[in-house]
């Protein structure tokens, strides 16, 4: 059975834990990198990984490994500081790769 994970600050991930998702609270990008490497192993079975945007800035190389792979889908979400616009930018890039042009903007 495929699972859904959330990686981010404690305040961000605990709300998702209440919804039944696997929560991985981290304090910094180095810790997030270790968690991301662990949960993206094929035997872990995560289909979707929500990742807090502020951590994604430091994890671009790790995230890019999965941009052309169907699983896990790594989706950027805003943290408690608010959106940095990275999630929308990543979505726009995915649409552009899929259809050859951007339809979102």
N, C-alpha and C positions, 0 to 999 in steps of 0.2 A: 504494500500500500504506500503510495507516495505521500510525502509530508510537506508541510510548510513551516519555514523558520523565519524568525525576525532577529536581526543583529543590530544592536545600537545601544544607546545609553539606557540606563536602568528605567528612567521615567518613560521613555518611548516604548520599550519592549514589554513592560509589565501590563500595559493595556491590551496588547495582543495576546498575552498569555491567558488573560481572562476569557478570551474568545476561543481558547483551545489550541493556539498555535505554539510551536516550540520556541521559547524565548531564550536568547543568548545575550544577556547584558554584558557590555564591555565598557572599559573606562578610557581606552585610547585606540588609535589605529593599529598599533602593534598587536594588541590583544585581539582586535577584530580580524586581523590577517590570519592569526593562528586558528581562530574559530572558523573563518571562511574556508581555509584549507582543509580543516577537519570535516566540515559538513558538506563540502562539495565532492568528497570521495563518492564514487559510484555506489558503493555498498551502503551508504547512509540513506539513500532513497528520498532526497529532497527534490521536489519538482519546482518549488518556488522559494526563493530566499528574498525577503525584504531587508534592505540594508539602508541604514540611516545615511542621508546625503553627506553630512559633514565627514563621515568616515570614508566615503567613496572617493573623495579627493585624493587620499593617500593610497588607495587600493586599486587604482585604475588598471594596472597591469594584471592583477588577479582577476578583476571583473572582465577584462577584455578576453581572457581565455575562454569565456563562455558565451560571448556575444553571438556566435554563429551556431551554438549548440541549443537544441530544443529544451534540454534540462541540464542543470537547473536554470530557470529564468531568474535572473537577479534584477530586482525591481527596487529602484531608489525611492525612499520616502523621506519627507521632511522630519527633522527632529524637533525638539521643543523650542529651538531658536527660530524656527520657521523655515520656509523653503529657500533653498539656494538656487533653484531653477534647474538643477542637474537632472532630476527625474524627468521633467518635461523635455529637456534637451536629449536625453537618452532615448526616450520614446520617439521623438522626432527622427533621430538617426536610424532607429530600427525600422520605422515606416519607410524612410528613404531607401534603405538597403533592400527592403522587401518589394517595393513597387517602383523604384527608380527615381522617385521624386517625392518631395515633401508635400503632404496634403494638410498638415496640421497648422502651418503658419503661412 
